[in-house]
Amino acid sequence: MAIDTRNLEQMLSELRAASALAQGKPAAAAPAAEGADFAQALKAAIEEVNAAQQQAQQMARDFASGKENVDLQEVMINLQKASLSFQQMVQVRNKLVTAYQDVMNMPV
């Protein structure tokens, strides 16, 4: 389960360009936003992580209850995928917080 971070990377590059302009440095040409809605992209990524976690938990419950069509290997793989997608989302959040702090600390 991979999170599509293209929109997040675009937002970070725009924030870096704005920071460079505010500091008087020439910024690299930032790509146009082409109608990308950051809030919707972030919400979709969070929902994707949530769905992966719910699916993994359901598979674990099914395995624990003894359902025949649930394989231990599949349960463990899905639990790891959910864990990795959550860790990736935390790292994206950390980068966004850092970018926000950089923007807020810019001299006016």
Order of alpha helices (4+ residues) and beta strands (2+ residues): alpha-alpha-alpha
